[in-house]
Amino acid sequence: MEIIVNWLTAFITHYGLFAVFGLMTLESALIPIPSEVTMPFAGFLAGLGIMNFWLAIIVGAFGNLVGSLLAYALGYYKGEEWVRFAIKKWGKWLLMRESEYDRAKAWYLKYGHGITFASRLLPVVRTFISLPAGIARMEVVSFGAYTFIGSLLWSGVLAYVGLKLGQNWVAIEPFFRKFQFIIVGLFVLAVVWYVRQHLQRRKED
């Protein structure tokens, strides 16, 4: 993991916001690039005055959106049969497992469109949720809006923590990997409750 962190930080230092955009795009396009490294380091650089804090967050969120749309298009145009075939054949090279896709699909079927927002805060699921959304042919504007807002929040939280931690920014990565299920689980419950309440009000109106 240390080698990956060193490579990512060197890449971001050299290419700046272009690197942030590219790495966040790759993460959402099913390539295992940890945003828990990319965005906190961007926040750290912002604290040094090397990078604009708010611009880094927006660029990171746009990167996630572009990558998610690519994965969405894959599910939309290729369908589930091809997606499963691709994961079985090439998934090992991208650290992808069919069980992870099944988990994302189950979340999507259980919680509907709203999970495309909440999933941006969930490990593994945030990478794969675009596939079942595309396969289900979720309306692309709604998918894009939910994805961008969720990604903006996720990028903002990570960048802010990196900004506050300073040179100790790297401490966030193991912390998030260990505790994010609990932290995000509580957040997702709140989001699901809000979405259900909103939909119920619309039906009553």
Beta strands, then each sheet from edge to edge (+ up, - down):
end
